[in-house]
Every structure is written in C-alpha cells, then in structure tokens.
Amino acid sequence: MTEPVSAASDERRALLPPTDLGLLDRSLLSSIAWTAAAKWIAQTLSWAGTLVVVRLLDPTDYGIMGMATAFLALLQPLCDFGIAAAIVQGRDLSETHIARLNGFAIGLGIACAVVVAALSFPIAAFFGDDRLIAIVRVLGAGFLLGALRVVPTALLAREMRFRALALLETAEALTGIATTISLAATGHGYWSLVLGPLVARAVGSALAMTTRPFTIGNPLPIGRIRGTVRFGAWVTISTLAWYAYSSSDRVIVGRLVGEAALGAYSISLTIASMPIDKIGELYQRVAGSVISRVQHDAAAIGRYMLRITEGVAMLSFPASAGLALVADLFVDVVLGAQWRAAVVPLRVLAAAAAIRSLDPLLAQVLVATGHAKQNARSMILAAITLPIAFLIGSTGGVAGVAAVWLIGHPLVIMTQQIRKTIAVADITLRDYLAALRPATTGTLFMAAAVGGTRMLVGHRMSAAPSLALLIAIGAATYVLSLVSFFPQRLSAARAFIRRR
C-alpha cells in the first residue's frame, strides 16, 4: 500500500488531471536526450579538465583532498534526507507543504555544515595534518549550498523540465572546470580542488533557484510534514544500506585477501561497472519522474517499466557480456600485463553487471510509487546478508568475492525487488522476462560468435588486433540477431521514436 504523504492526499489526488501518455512518451524521449547531452558534455569536460589539472598539481595535493573527504561521503544522504525523491513522488503536495520542505532542507544543510565544521578538528588530528581544519570547514559550506537547490531541482524534475536541468548542469560543469584550472594554474595547489567544485555548486544552486524559485517556509512543528519526512527517511535508509553493502566487498578484500588483491579487484569493479553506470545516468532520474506521474495507474507503470527495462537490457547485456568474454585481451591491451590478476574478477564482475543493470529501475519504481519502505527493507536485507556472503566468498580470493555479485546478489536481493515491483506494476513475471528476451537472445548469439571466433583464431593474432576483431564480430552478430529474430520489436521502437 502506498505510504501517505499528506493528510489531504486522497482529496487532492482526485483533482489531478488525467495523464496524456502520448505527451508523456514524448517528454520521456526528449528528457533522455537532454540528459544524455548534459552528462556527456559534463563528462568530457571533466576528463579534459582533470588531465590539465593533474599536470599542474602534485600527488600530495590530491592526497590531502582525499583525506579531507574521506569521512564526508556518508553525510551526503543524511543531509539530503530523501527530500527530492519525496517531492518528485508526492504529486499531490501543496505549495505550502513544499515550502515547509524547502525550509526543512535548508535547515538540514545548515546543521550539516555545522557538524562538518565540528568534525574538522578530529579529522585533522586523525591524519595528523592541521591544514585539514580549514579545508574541511570550507567543504562543509557545500552542504548548505546543496541544500538550497534540493527543492528547485526536484520541482524541475517533477515537471519534466530536463532541458533546464541539462543546461544548469552543463553550466555548473563549465564553472567547476574553469575555476579549478584557473586556481591550479595560479599556484593555489590543493585549494583549487576544494574551491573549484564549491564555486560550481554555488553557481548551480543560484541557477536552480533562479530557474525554479520557490518560497522557504517554516518546517516547525515537524508534525506538519511528518509523512513526507518519514518517506524521505526510508529513502535515506535505503541509500545508507546500499552504501554499506556495496562498499563491504572492498573492505573485506583489503582486510583478508591483501593490498595487491584489492588493487586488482577495485580496478575490475570500476571497469565492469562503467557501462551500466553510464547507461543508468541516462534514464534513472527521468524514469523516476515519469513513473511518479503515472503512479496511480498500474497499467501505465507496467508499460513504462517494461519499455525501459527492455531498452536498458538491450544496451547493458551485450556491453557487459562482451567485456566478460574478452576480459583477458582487454586487460593485456588496455591495462597492461601487470594487471593480469584482474582478468578473473573482471570476467565475473562484468557478467554480474549485466544483471545488476536492472536493479536501479526496480528501486526507482518502488520509490516513485510511494513504496520507499519496501525498497528500504530490501536494502537492509542486502546490508546484512551480502557482507556475510563476501566474507565467505573471500576464502576463494577475489574470484570468490566477485561471484557473490553474480550469484548472491540476484538470488537474495533482485528476486525480492522483482517480486515487489511486478506487484506494484500489475504485470507478471512472464511479462518481465519477455522484456529481457531480445537482449538475452542477441547476447547469447554474440557469445557464441565471439567464442567460435576465438577458437578459430587461437593465438595466430596479437592481442590488440584480436580484441578489435572480436568486438566487431560481437557487435555485428548482436545487431544481426536482433534484426533477424525481433524485427517487429525494432520496427515498433523506431516508429515510437519517430512519432514522438
């Protein structure tokens, strides 16, 4: 049952206009396009800027920045407190209610800035470097700057104004890179790494408040927004639980297997996660807004869930499985022979990434339809069981830990999420599996083609040409199998995009 977010939610829900799915389809595609453009531009600028800054700074500058931020990562979800997710989901929230949430978010930002300032002394003492006192205090201001934009950006997302968000984020990325490079070039050392992102966040917050201004209300007494705060608390618990279980594997590898093994495992996890992370960036925020808009229409929820799942699988399955198939060649060509220990964990983690790519949407459907508590329960279960599984798996080295992502995570967590989500979306497991059929079929044919080619070629080609050949054959086979076995699905997708 959907969790309540306000006392008069039923009455206001009845006044909401019916959703035009055709218009929403068009907004979905447009939003993904704008989000993709913003993410790619920001990523390109970040990579280019990082290369420039790395040449201007010393490793010690990055080291002191790493020490300053080491203990601050866990504060971010606590300071956000799921307010943005609650606003996107709560389509029936009144302006007065949102204004109070705005005041609550800003109050949290101030509290977090004060807490970070208080932590500056123990952090500096822990690392034995007094320079961290000033750095940590300045970084704390970022929590307040971020709090100012929570409600404006959430409203932009709820209203599907992703073009405005894309332009805002692109301007923020430009500001951050330009500021960091300027400060680094003028000899400001580690302060360029501190102030560059801070100035960018200030600009982003100012643009957000200008683009979607909203009043700041008094959140007290807290009982007036209790339902929404409770919803945000469940979102926060989910985030913290996710952080706990997704970080526990590296902690266990580093503690029980060894430093060298941790290096191989970490680089494998980073590379294996890269395709699904990039794909996720394109749709996750947009999907949450779309599904929240149709949250009271189970048929529409199922419609969007299946379409997005099919699209995600068609991109992530071949990319992840392909990486698993050529992991040894990839390591030799891209990373170098010194990273041969990463081949086995990379192969396993890449295969697991294909399945993991489906997980974020399941959580989004639950949160966007008001079932944040159910999602949090799954995350808590993962935070309890997966570290134990990683601990057991560590007896088999990094391969054993990686195997938990391939076997344990789907069995323990995703089965729970799928069961809960298909109930909310009013679809069957058969419907869900049918959405995965094109990607699964194409990936199986791709795997057969790549495997057969490797058997024929053997060691008659060097690593780089062999890798290029296998990538070309795999991609061609995958596309050909989709065209051959699912022409109607592809034609329907093309027609859908053209119409919208």
C-alpha positions as MATLAB code, in Angstrom:
seq = 'MTEPVSAASDERRALLPPTDLGLLDRSLLSSIAWTAAAKWIAQTLSWAGTLVVVRLLDPTDYGIMGMATAFLALLQPLCDFGIAAAIVQGRDLSETHIARLNGFAIGLGIACAVVVAALSFPIAAFFGDDRLIAIVRVLGAGFLLGALRVVPTALLAREMRFRALALLETAEALTGIATTISLAATGHGYWSLVLGPLVARAVGSALAMTTRPFTIGNPLPIGRIRGTVRFGAWVTISTLAWYAYSSSDRVIVGRLVGEAALGAYSISLTIASMPIDKIGELYQRVAGSVISRVQHDAAAIGRYMLRITEGVAMLSFPASAGLALVADLFVDVVLGAQWRAAVVPLRVLAAAAAIRSLDPLLAQVLVATGHAKQNARSMILAAITLPIAFLIGSTGGVAGVAAVWLIGHPLVIMTQQIRKTIAVADITLRDYLAALRPATTGTLFMAAAVGGTRMLVGHRMSAAPSLALLIAIGAATYVLSLVSFFPQRLSAARAFIRRR';
ca = [
       0.000    0.000    0.000;
       1.323    3.448   -0.919;
       2.618    5.423    2.026;
       0.716    8.670    2.749;
       2.497   11.950    2.208;
      -0.137   14.390    3.386;
      -3.411   14.381    5.272;
      -5.499   15.503    2.305;
      -3.769   13.393   -0.326;
      -6.878   11.485   -1.411;
      -8.883   14.656   -1.962;
      -6.129   16.397   -3.947;
      -5.406   13.255   -5.982;
      -8.958   13.314   -7.284;
      -8.309   16.793   -8.667;
      -5.186   15.802  -10.590;
      -5.679   15.897  -14.386;
      -5.521   12.585  -16.281;
      -2.115   11.807  -17.756;
      -1.701   12.071  -21.541;
       0.559    9.070  -22.203;
       1.386   10.258  -25.707;
       2.649   13.575  -24.367;
       4.448   11.768  -21.557;
       6.151    9.465  -24.091;
       7.414   12.499  -25.949;
       8.649   14.074  -22.722;
      10.414   10.833  -21.806;
      12.413   10.696  -25.040;
      13.173   14.405  -25.017;
      14.271   14.247  -21.378;
      16.592   11.303  -22.010;
      18.115   13.141  -24.971;
      18.764   16.305  -22.957;
      20.077   14.309  -20.004;
      22.421   12.342  -22.255;
      23.762   15.521  -23.855;
      24.379   17.148  -20.460;
      26.054   14.056  -18.997;
      28.337   13.543  -21.989;
      29.329   17.199  -22.116;
      29.984   17.292  -18.375;
      31.957   14.033  -18.514;
      34.059   15.220  -21.452;
      34.810   18.486  -19.706;
      35.655   16.625  -16.508;
      38.072   14.262  -18.221;
      39.757   17.057  -20.159;
      39.943   19.302  -17.109;
      41.333   16.531  -14.938;
      44.133   15.865  -17.415;
      45.079   19.547  -17.329;
      44.856   19.843  -13.539;
      46.861   16.657  -12.964;
      49.769   18.228  -14.848;
      49.547   21.381  -12.732;
      49.287   19.799   -9.279;
      51.299   17.345   -7.218;
      50.107   13.957   -5.922;
      50.204   15.417   -2.405;
      47.506   17.913   -3.401;
      45.194   15.064   -4.342;
      46.238   13.198   -1.225;
      45.195   15.960    1.143;
      41.890   16.340   -0.713;
      41.307   12.601   -0.327;
      41.931   12.844    3.417;
      39.554   15.795    3.734;
      36.685   13.984    2.011;
      37.287   10.505    3.436;
      34.701   10.827    6.216;
      32.229   13.139    4.494;
      30.684   10.760    1.939;
      28.222    9.256    4.424;
      26.925   12.696    5.415;
      25.528   13.488    1.963;
      22.497   11.149    2.047;
      21.788   12.203    5.624;
      21.806   15.857    4.621;
      19.656   15.267    1.523;
      17.307   13.077    3.591;
      15.341   11.927    0.547;
      13.532   15.272    0.245;
      13.982   15.433   -3.535;
      12.624   11.900   -4.013;
       9.657   12.704   -1.770;
       8.787   15.811   -3.807;
       9.058   14.003   -7.136;
       6.870   11.189   -5.818;
       4.386   13.400   -3.978;
       2.400   14.723   -6.924;
      -0.347   15.940   -4.589;
       1.791   18.024   -2.233;
       0.503   21.566   -1.741;
       2.690   24.634   -2.269;
       2.610   25.329    1.466;
       3.786   21.793    2.185;
       6.641   22.090   -0.324;
       7.639   25.459    1.126;
       7.951   23.828    4.549;
      10.055   21.056    2.993;
      12.253   23.755    1.477;
      12.814   25.211    4.931;
      13.470   21.719    6.306;
      16.070   21.013    3.583;
      17.871   24.297    4.185;
      17.804   23.694    7.935;
      19.416   20.299    7.351;
      22.052   21.943    5.175;
      22.931   24.411    7.922;
      23.072   21.606   10.503;
      25.340   19.521    8.281;
      27.665   22.469    7.689;
      27.939   22.965   11.459;
      28.576   19.251   12.034;
      31.298   19.201    9.377;
      32.937   22.252   10.924;
      32.940   20.463   14.285;
      34.481   17.384   12.652;
      37.363   19.384   11.195;
      39.454   19.079   14.359;
      39.135   15.292   14.842;
      39.701   14.699   11.111;
      42.858   16.816   11.189;
      44.015   15.020   14.337;
      43.325   11.603   12.791;
      45.516   12.318    9.772;
      47.984   14.495   11.680;
      47.657   17.478    9.324;
      46.375   20.838   10.610;
      45.732   22.070    7.060;
      42.651   19.877    7.039;
      40.888   22.081    9.602;
      40.347   24.934    7.142;
      39.757   22.604    4.179;
      37.057   20.561    5.901;
      35.282   23.697    7.126;
      35.173   25.120    3.605;
      33.913   21.809    2.249;
      31.148   21.929    4.843;
      29.745   25.030    3.152;
      28.982   22.797    0.180;
      26.255   21.052    2.173;
      24.430   24.341    2.680;
      24.843   25.293   -0.990;
      23.491   21.912   -1.988;
      20.511   22.265    0.355;
      19.443   25.478   -1.386;
      18.882   23.604   -4.644;
      17.155   20.458   -3.324;
      13.597   21.698   -3.780;
      14.115   23.727   -7.015;
      15.819   20.835   -8.841;
      13.269   18.331   -7.501;
      10.451   20.502   -8.853;
      12.195   20.789  -12.228;
      12.481   17.007  -12.363;
       8.862   16.512  -11.275;
       7.735   18.921  -14.002;
       9.898   17.074  -16.577;
      11.922   20.212  -17.307;
      15.056   18.264  -18.073;
      16.237   20.708  -20.696;
      16.568   23.332  -17.966;
      18.318   20.817  -15.712;
      20.683   19.850  -18.526;
      21.655   23.463  -19.211;
      22.049   24.085  -15.482;
      24.352   21.097  -15.006;
      26.399   21.936  -18.096;
      26.945   25.487  -16.816;
      27.899   24.075  -13.426;
      30.432   21.696  -15.002;
      31.967   24.504  -17.065;
      32.266   26.701  -13.988;
      33.897   23.960  -11.931;
      36.490   23.052  -14.548;
      37.328   26.672  -15.367;
      37.679   27.607  -11.687;
      39.798   24.575  -10.822;
      42.168   25.067  -13.771;
      42.485   28.808  -13.076;
      43.323   28.262   -9.419;
      45.730   25.416  -10.183;
      47.498   27.484  -12.854;
      47.969   30.381  -10.438;
      49.653   28.223   -7.804;
      46.808   27.579   -5.355;
      47.597   23.853   -5.109;
      45.069   21.752   -3.226;
      42.780   24.748   -2.750;
      41.959   24.532   -6.459;
      40.460   21.068   -5.803;
      38.488   22.436   -2.845;
      37.206   25.704   -4.285;
      36.571   24.605   -7.885;
      33.700   22.237   -7.050;
      32.445   24.619   -4.340;
      32.153   27.550   -6.773;
      30.479   25.228   -9.287;
      27.927   24.144   -6.691;
      27.239   27.780   -5.788;
      26.602   28.628   -9.439;
      24.414   25.550   -9.892;
      22.357   26.383   -6.822;
      21.935   30.007   -7.912;
      20.767   28.912  -11.364;
      18.374   26.354   -9.870;
      16.793   28.922   -7.548;
      16.512   31.402  -10.423;
      15.060   28.874  -12.866;
      12.529   27.448  -10.403;
      12.168   29.886   -7.499;
      10.176   28.731   -4.514;
       9.340   30.162   -1.132;
      11.013   28.987    2.067;
       8.553   28.015    4.758;
       8.879   27.274    8.450;
       9.145   23.483    8.913;
       8.207   23.653   12.597;
       6.370   21.972   14.130;
       7.747   18.994   12.242;
       4.405   17.192   12.536;
       3.080   19.274    9.639;
       5.421   17.478    7.234;
       5.790   14.240    9.194;
       4.527   11.955    6.406;
       6.918   13.332    3.817;
       9.849   13.343    6.219;
       9.109    9.717    7.080;
       9.125    8.870    3.371;
      12.462   10.700    2.968;
      13.856    8.822    5.948;
      13.151    5.494    4.237;
      14.885    6.772    1.097;
      17.869    7.790    3.236;
      17.974    4.404    4.941;
      17.972    2.758    1.510;
      20.902    4.889    0.397;
      22.936    4.211    3.534;
      22.221    0.478    3.351;
      23.234    0.457   -0.323;
      26.455    2.272    0.566;
      27.163   -0.243    3.319;
      26.777   -3.402    1.253;
      28.277   -2.002   -1.973;
      31.451   -0.961   -0.102;
      31.797   -4.037    2.086;
      33.345   -6.173   -0.638;
      36.395   -3.910   -0.964;
      36.780   -3.659    2.795;
      36.789   -7.447    3.115;
      39.173   -7.958    0.187;
      41.585   -5.363    1.556;
      41.445   -6.775    5.081;
      41.511  -10.517    4.379;
      42.940  -11.057    0.895;
      45.573   -8.346    0.660;
      46.518   -4.982   -0.772;
      47.561   -6.288   -4.206;
      44.352   -8.285   -4.496;
      42.332   -5.203   -3.548;
      44.005   -3.241   -6.339;
      43.105   -5.877   -8.923;
      39.575   -6.213   -7.566;
      38.970   -2.442   -7.421;
      40.068   -1.800  -10.992;
      37.953   -4.761  -12.143;
      34.889   -3.453  -10.318;
      35.394    0.051  -11.717;
      35.701   -1.148  -15.314;
      32.861   -3.665  -15.051;
      30.534   -1.043  -13.549;
      31.367    1.674  -16.066;
      28.918    0.634  -18.844;
      25.941    0.208  -16.504;
      26.780    3.422  -14.647;
      26.801    5.408  -17.883;
      23.577    3.807  -19.080;
      21.975    4.456  -15.698;
      22.879    8.140  -15.840;
      20.791    8.498  -18.989;
      17.469    7.250  -17.699;
      17.321    6.978  -13.896;
      16.267   10.487  -12.991;
      13.910   10.697  -15.963;
      12.338    7.319  -15.187;
      11.600    8.363  -11.618;
       9.740   11.453  -12.810;
       7.773    9.577  -15.469;
       6.707    6.736  -13.198;
       5.756    9.105  -10.378;
       3.440   10.887  -12.801;
       1.502    7.666  -13.505;
       1.910    6.173  -10.024;
      -1.842    5.618   -9.577;
      -2.208    3.816  -12.920;
      -0.799    0.281  -12.562;
      -1.118   -0.433  -16.287;
       0.875    2.690  -17.189;
       3.527    1.853  -14.569;
       3.915   -1.590  -16.119;
       4.066   -0.098  -19.604;
       6.952    2.218  -18.789;
       8.716   -0.295  -16.584;
       8.769   -2.928  -19.341;
       9.827   -0.479  -22.060;
      12.656    0.993  -20.025;
      13.763   -2.464  -18.866;
      13.905   -3.689  -22.451;
      15.930   -0.656  -23.533;
      18.362   -0.912  -20.623;
      18.888   -4.633  -21.211;
      19.499   -4.152  -24.930;
      22.353   -1.780  -24.107;
      23.818   -3.295  -20.955;
      23.636   -7.039  -21.689;
      25.892   -7.023  -24.782;
      28.300   -4.464  -23.293;
      28.743   -6.365  -20.027;
      28.770   -9.862  -21.523;
      31.136   -8.740  -24.265;
      33.567   -7.390  -21.696;
      33.397  -10.677  -19.803;
      34.175  -12.631  -22.974;
      37.288  -10.602  -23.880;
      38.448   -9.724  -20.352;
      41.924  -11.244  -20.836;
      42.558   -9.379  -24.082;
      41.138   -6.158  -22.641;
      43.499   -6.333  -19.674;
      46.547   -7.011  -21.867;
      45.765   -4.236  -24.356;
      44.257   -1.508  -22.169;
      45.672   -2.067  -18.671;
      48.920   -3.882  -19.327;
      50.446   -7.210  -18.354;
      50.977   -6.055  -14.754;
      47.210   -6.263  -14.260;
      46.785   -9.921  -15.264;
      45.464  -10.676  -11.779;
      42.401   -8.602  -12.689;
      41.300  -10.903  -15.526;
      39.253  -13.399  -13.480;
      37.452  -10.879  -11.250;
      36.807   -8.662  -14.281;
      35.244  -11.576  -16.144;
      32.950  -12.437  -13.237;
      32.061   -8.851  -12.318;
      31.306   -7.938  -15.942;
      28.896  -10.871  -16.222;
      27.289   -9.798  -12.937;
      26.980   -6.217  -14.182;
      24.543   -7.325  -16.892;
      22.107   -8.448  -14.182;
      22.887   -5.561  -11.837;
      21.981   -3.073  -14.584;
      18.307   -3.959  -13.992;
      18.418   -3.256  -10.268;
      18.237    0.577  -10.175;
      14.959    0.710  -12.102;
      13.330   -1.745   -9.698;
      14.207    0.510   -6.774;
      13.016    3.572   -8.674;
       9.631    2.050   -9.401;
       9.130    1.297   -5.711;
      10.202    4.763   -4.557;
       8.354    6.643   -7.308;
       5.114    4.845   -6.461;
       5.414    5.579   -2.748;
       6.807    2.216   -1.601;
      10.083    3.545   -0.189;
       9.696    1.426    2.944;
       9.556   -1.803    0.935;
      12.644   -0.768   -1.017;
      14.469    0.060    2.228;
      13.696   -3.383    3.591;
      15.381   -4.981    0.575;
      18.411   -2.749    1.016;
      18.629   -3.560    4.727;
      18.460   -7.264    3.883;
      21.325   -6.728    1.425;
      23.346   -4.808    4.020;
      23.010   -7.769    6.395;
      23.453  -10.721    4.060;
      25.892   -9.589    1.363;
      28.793   -8.688    3.716;
      28.457  -12.166    5.223;
      28.463  -13.649    1.722;
      31.520  -11.585    0.765;
      33.249  -12.816    3.911;
      32.540  -16.434    2.971;
      33.484  -15.795   -0.652;
      36.831  -14.292    0.355;
      38.059  -17.816    1.133;
      38.200  -18.211   -2.644;
      40.113  -14.970   -3.146;
      38.877  -12.101   -5.301;
      37.091  -14.525   -7.624;
      35.018  -15.781   -4.699;
      34.062  -12.256   -3.657;
      33.168  -11.345   -7.246;
      30.995  -14.457   -7.507;
      28.735  -13.059   -4.791;
      27.726  -10.250   -7.161;
      26.975  -12.803   -9.870;
      25.067  -15.332   -7.754;
      24.272  -13.989   -4.273;
      23.019  -10.519   -5.200;
      20.457  -11.700   -7.786;
      19.233  -14.564   -5.598;
      18.921  -12.610   -2.345;
      18.099   -9.073   -3.439;
      16.823   -8.915   -7.002;
      14.309  -11.698   -6.528;
      12.810   -9.653   -3.693;
      12.813   -6.456   -5.747;
      11.291   -8.084   -8.818;
       8.529   -9.686   -6.755;
       7.608   -6.371   -5.122;
       7.859   -4.353   -8.310;
       5.745   -6.543  -10.573;
       3.018   -6.414   -7.918;
       3.083   -2.617   -7.980;
       3.162   -2.512  -11.788;
       0.427   -5.142  -12.143;
       2.477   -7.257  -14.551;
       3.569  -10.883  -14.398;
       7.000  -12.428  -14.157;
       6.428  -13.706  -17.666;
       5.906  -10.134  -18.900;
       9.124   -9.049  -17.224;
      11.147  -11.923  -18.684;
       9.646  -11.242  -22.114;
      11.059   -7.704  -21.963;
      14.512   -9.259  -21.488;
      14.152  -11.750  -24.341;
      15.588   -9.633  -27.210;
      18.697   -8.642  -25.247;
      19.195  -12.153  -23.879;
      18.815  -13.812  -27.271;
      21.122  -11.360  -29.005;
      23.732  -11.688  -26.275;
      23.707  -15.492  -26.476;
      24.297  -15.399  -30.237;
      27.015  -12.789  -29.710;
      28.714  -15.003  -27.120;
      28.608  -17.989  -29.499;
      30.101  -15.930  -32.325;
      32.871  -14.477  -30.160;
      33.660  -17.862  -28.631;
      33.744  -19.556  -32.016;
      35.985  -16.861  -33.469;
      38.416  -17.219  -30.567;
      38.630  -20.961  -31.192;
      39.338  -20.415  -34.895;
      41.826  -17.591  -34.468;
      43.609  -19.067  -31.451;
      46.974  -17.399  -30.892;
      47.575  -16.537  -34.532;
      46.863  -12.847  -33.901;
      48.338  -10.496  -31.346;
      46.160   -9.142  -28.542;
      45.173   -5.749  -29.993;
      44.027   -6.930  -33.470;
      42.299   -9.919  -31.889;
      40.401   -7.653  -29.470;
      39.307   -5.345  -32.301;
      38.172   -8.309  -34.419;
      36.159   -9.861  -31.596;
      34.470   -6.557  -30.754;
      33.470   -6.087  -34.409;
      32.165   -9.641  -34.780;
      30.320   -9.479  -31.465;
      28.615   -6.168  -32.296;
      27.653   -7.304  -35.810;
      26.264  -10.621  -34.545;
      24.247   -8.919  -31.821;
      22.650   -6.424  -34.222;
      22.028   -9.122  -36.843;
      20.317  -11.380  -34.302;
      18.004   -8.573  -33.197;
      17.119   -7.737  -36.797;
      16.541  -11.408  -37.617;
      14.556  -12.552  -34.576;
      12.884   -9.373  -33.312;
      12.164   -7.202  -36.365;
       8.745   -6.225  -35.066;
      10.169   -5.011  -31.747;
      12.795   -2.909  -33.541;
      10.239   -1.531  -36.018;
       7.904   -0.628  -33.177;
      10.726    1.134  -31.340;
      11.721    3.111  -34.453;
       8.107    4.073  -35.122;
       7.650    5.105  -31.471;
      10.699    7.380  -31.629;
       9.647    8.918  -34.961;
       6.146    9.633  -33.705;
       7.417   11.288  -30.574;
];
